[in-house]
Amino acid sequence: MMIIKNILIVGLLAGFVTTHSLFAQTSFEQPEESQKIDLINEVNEILTALQDKDIFNADTCHDFIENKTAAAFKLRTADFIPETDSDREMLKKESVNTINKLFKIRLALHQRLVHFHDNEQIKDNADKCLNSIREAHQFIRFAEEYLMEWADIEANRAIFHGDSSYTLVNPQFENDFKLQTGDVLAIRGTSYVSAMIARLGDEESIFSHAAIVGEDKDSGRQYIVEALIPRGLVATELDTWLKETGSKEARISVFRYKQKGGPDNLPADAGKFIYSLVNKGGVAYPYDFSMNDSDSSMFFCSEVAQFAYKNASDDNVILPRFRTMATKLGGTHFFKDMEIKINKSEPTVFSPIDIETDPRFELVADFRNVKLLPEARRMDAVLQSVYQWMTNDKSKGRYEFLNSSRHVLLAALGKAARQFGLGAEIMPTHIPFATTVTLAKFNELTNILLNNLEEVEKENKKQGGFSLSFQKLMEANNDFRIKDCLLNKEYLDLISRDISHSYLPPQNKSKFHNFFQGACFL
């Protein structure tokens, strides 16, 4: 049983890269001490504690969750790898049961959140208990997903079909589960843009996109209604979306409006309203790159469900109840470069993950495409690293993108191509030029870092290992950054000493430090 306890811990460790740990640390040194934790007993104790108001309440919530995650953070990846065939068989045998228990903890945490909210014990976006619960959901999802991978759970099934090893269904809905009109979907893709969106907030998200189940009131047919970067507001028939789009996503979670005392028909009305809006009267709603949900002439992804419920409830139900704080990137040029509009007096964003901590919604089901999870995790680690380098203390060295003529040229060529009807499946004509330039920079940088991580993981698996923990991925990024920094310094030193110009200048072997201005920190 010890191997199962250990692997659960690495799942928690994989998710333990959040504001209070990652952005508080300046290095990736291993913790000084390491100890084993009997996580199987921990899981059972946590389930019991969540039902005991003397142990887990609004006052103890933050410290309770922090203590559990801090203990996991002290453990080392090497302690978690199954070494023998018998250990791996035991893991596979016990994994589904353990995943279900972790899922129950997430459901119990949500019920406690609802209780705290109903008793006005959580009131604002920055509440410590709220953010600890956000954090806990992320940690537990990582633990579930690592178990799915390590246990080699089959992933080639249709979305929301099959047993609970890869589709988890809330017991409230498992007898007759199907998507209903008004359900809100939180989705995660694998692209670098997905990771950029997912990691924007102070509490990082594992989702990058949101959609809503709409309905044609005349035919009764259901559709997925969403705002897509290339196309704006669109509707796709539900079965077609599940087969052609949903199957390519790493994660899909379904949330359902269940507000006590609320109108029973609100979700259906919201779904019908938003479907009727798609191309209504020939009016198109383009994608909103500013992420400004006060402007309904265009939409970003999360805003679609918000607009649906707002209008169907006559402005009485505004999503989400709690928004993600967006302060960590506030001291950088990122929001300006992307032309994202953040309210300086209340710096928040409507992140797709915010629906998970909205007390008016219940988690109905989770689907994970196990084969795509490592790719999404690597991309998350890349963007998490880049954002950290961008938000580092200025006195120690902060990375800021240069005004690169090469990326400006790439963006200009892309915009020009769109005017001739090319690239419509990638970007719309109205995308701001500054956004295009910034995306070109991130695209090149993330590809470089991602290629390195893929090589690191490939080598680790050759040695008999499994997917690296999130913390190990971050360490690999930082190791690569330091080596690249030294190569760039070496090049700049050679250039500074070359005053004869009698030979061609030396080659800069740095792969990405020429993207940035200022000294890189070691």
C-alpha positions, 0 to 999 in steps of 0.5 A, spaced: 500 500 500 505 504 501 506 505 493 499 508 492 500 513 498 506 515 495 504 516 488 498 520 491 502 525 494 506 526 488 500 528 485 499 533 490 506 536 489 505 536 482 499 541 483 503 545 489 506 551 485 501 556 487 502 564 489 504 562 496 509 557 494 512 559 487 512 566 487 514 566 494 521 562 492 527 565 488 530 558 487 528 551 486 532 547 491 529 541 494 526 542 501 531 540 506 527 535 510 523 529 507 518 524 510 513 519 508 505 521 509 500 515 509 495 519 504 490 513 504 489 515 511 489 522 510 484 522 505 479 518 510 481 523 515 480 529 510 473 526 508 471 526 516 474 533 518 470 536 512 463 534 516 466 536 522 464 544 523 469 544 529 475 542 525 473 545 518 470 551 518 470 558 515 476 560 520 480 554 520 479 553 512 485 556 510 490 553 515 487 546 514 488 546 507 495 550 507 498 545 512 496 539 508 499 541 502 505 544 505 506 537 508 506 534 501 511 539 498 516 537 502 516 530 499 521 529 493 519 526 486 524 520 487 520 517 493 513 516 489 516 512 483 513 505 483 519 500 482 516 493 481 511 490 477 507 488 483 507 495 486 504 497 479 499 492 479 497 494 486 497 501 484 492 499 478 488 495 482 487 501 487 487 507 483 480 507 481 477 507 488 482 512 491 480 517 485 473 516 487 475 518 494 479 524 492 473 526 488 468 526 494 473 530 497 472 535 492 465 535 492 465 535 500 469 542 499 464 545 495 458 543 500 462 547 505 464 553 500 456 553 499 455 553 507 460 558 508 457 563 503 450 562 505 452 564 512 456 570 509 462 567 511 465 568 505 464 575 501 469 577 497 474 575 491 480 575 495 478 571 501 483 566 504 478 561 505 476 561 498 483 561 495 485 555 499 479 552 496 481 553 489 488 551 491 485 544 494 481 543 488 487 544 483 491 539 488 486 534 488 485 534 480 492 533 479 493 527 484 487 524 480 490 525 474 497 522 476 493 516 478 490 515 472 496 516 468 501 511 472 495 506 473 495 506 465 487 507 465 484 507 458 483 513 455 480 512 448 472 512 450 467 517 448 466 523 452 462 522 459 461 515 457 464 509 461 466 507 468 469 512 473 476 511 472 476 517 467 469 520 467 467 522 474 460 523 475 457 526 482 453 521 485 447 526 485 446 525 477 449 519 476 443 515 475 441 519 469 447 523 467 446 527 461 448 534 459 442 539 460 440 546 457 444 551 461 450 547 463 456 551 463 462 547 461 469 548 463 474 546 458 482 545 457 486 545 451 493 544 450 495 550 446 500 555 449 494 560 448 490 556 453 496 556 458 496 563 457 489 564 459 489 558 464 495 562 468 493 569 468 490 569 475 493 570 482 490 563 483 492 559 477 487 555 473 487 548 470 482 550 465 482 555 459 475 556 456 468 556 458 462 554 454 454 553 455 449 548 453 444 552 448 438 550 445 433 551 439 427 553 442 423 551 436 426 544 435 429 542 442 436 541 439 442 542 443 448 546 441 454 548 445 455 555 444 462 558 445 466 564 443 472 562 439 478 567 437 478 566 430 470 565 429 467 569 435 460 567 438 458 560 435 454 554 436 455 547 434 450 541 435 452 538 441 453 531 438 458 534 433 461 538 438 463 532 443 465 528 437 469 533 433 471 538 438 471 535 445 475 529 444 481 533 442 480 537 449 485 535 455 479 536 460 472 538 460 468 539 467 460 540 467 457 545 472 449 546 473 445 551 476 442 549 482 441 555 486 436 554 492 430 558 491 432 560 484 427 559 478 427 552 476 427 554 469 433 559 469 438 554 466 433 552 460 432 560 459 439 562 459 441 556 454 435 558 449 437 565 450 444 565 448 443 560 442 438 565 439 443 570 439 448 566 435 447 570 428 441 573 430 438 577 424 445 577 421 449 580 427 455 577 428 459 577 435 466 577 434 471 575 440 473 580 445 481 580 446 480 585 451 476 580 456 471 586 458 465 583 460 461 590 460 461 590 453 456 585 450 458 587 443 463 582 443 464 576 447 470 572 450 469 565 452 467 566 460 462 572 458 458 567 454 455 564 460 455 570 464 451 574 458 446 568 458 444 568 465 444 575 466 439 576 461 435 570 462 434 572 470 433 580 468 440 581 471 439 578 477 444 572 476 451 575 475 456 570 474 461 568 477 459 569 484 467 570 485 472 572 480 479 571 480 484 576 482 489 578 477 494 582 481 501 578 479 502 581 472 499 588 474 506 590 475 508 588 468 507 590 461 503 584 459 496 586 460 498 592 456 501 588 450 495 583 450 490 589 450 487 586 456 483 591 460 483 590 467 480 594 472 485 597 476 481 599 482 478 592 482 484 587 478 480 581 477 478 577 471 473 572 469 477 565 469 473 559 466 475 556 473 471 561 477 465 557 475 467 551 480 467 556 486 460 559 484 456 556 490 450 557 485 453 551 481 454 544 482 459 540 479 456 534 475 461 531 471 469 531 470 472 528 463 479 527 462 483 525 456 489 521 459 493 521 453 493 529 453 494 531 460 502 530 460 502 535 454 497 540 458 501 540 464 508 541 460 505 547 457 502 549 464 509 549 467 512 553 461 507 559 462 508 558 469 515 559 469 515 565 464 510 569 468 514 568 474 520 570 470 516 576 468 514 578 475 520 577 479 523 582 484 526 587 479 532 588 484 534 581 482 532 581 475 525 581 471 524 579 464 521 584 459 520 582 452 524 586 447 520 590 441 523 585 437 523 587 429 522 580 427 516 579 431 513 585 429 514 583 422 511 576 423 505 579 426 505 584 420 505 578 415 500 575 419 495 581 419 496 582 411 495 575 410 488 575 413 486 581 409 487 576 403 483 571 406 488 567 409 489 564 416 481 565 418 482 558 422 487 561 426 485 569 427 480 574 426 481 580 422 480 585 428 485 582 433 489 588 435 496 588 432 499 589 439 496 582 441 498 579 435 506 581 436 505 579 443 502 572 441 508 571 436 513 572 442 510 567 446 509 562 441 516 562 439 518 562 446 514 556 449 516 552 443 523 552 445 521 551 452 516 545 451 521 542 446 526 542 452 521 539 457 519 534 452 526 531 451 527 531 459 521 527 460 523 522 454 529 521 457 526 520 464 522 515 461 527 511 458 530 511 465 524 507 467 520 513 470 513 516 469 511 523 467 515 528 472 511 532 477 509 539 476 515 542 481 520 537 477 518 540 470 519 547 473 526 545 475 527 543 468 525 550 466 529 554 470 535 549 469 534 551 462 533 558 463 540 558 467 544 555 461 541 559 456 542 565 460 550 563 461 550 562 453 547 569 452 552 572 457 558 569 453 556 571 447 555 579 449 562 578 452 565 576 446 561 582 442 563 587 447 571 585 446 570 584 438 573 591 436 577 589 430 571 587 426 576 583 422 572 576 422 564 575 423 561 576 429 560 569 434 554 566 433 549 567 439 548 560 442 542 562 446 535 560 444 531 565 447 534 570 451 535 575 445 527 576 446 528 580 453 531 586 455 535 587 462 540 582 465 538 575 466 538 572 473 542 566 476 
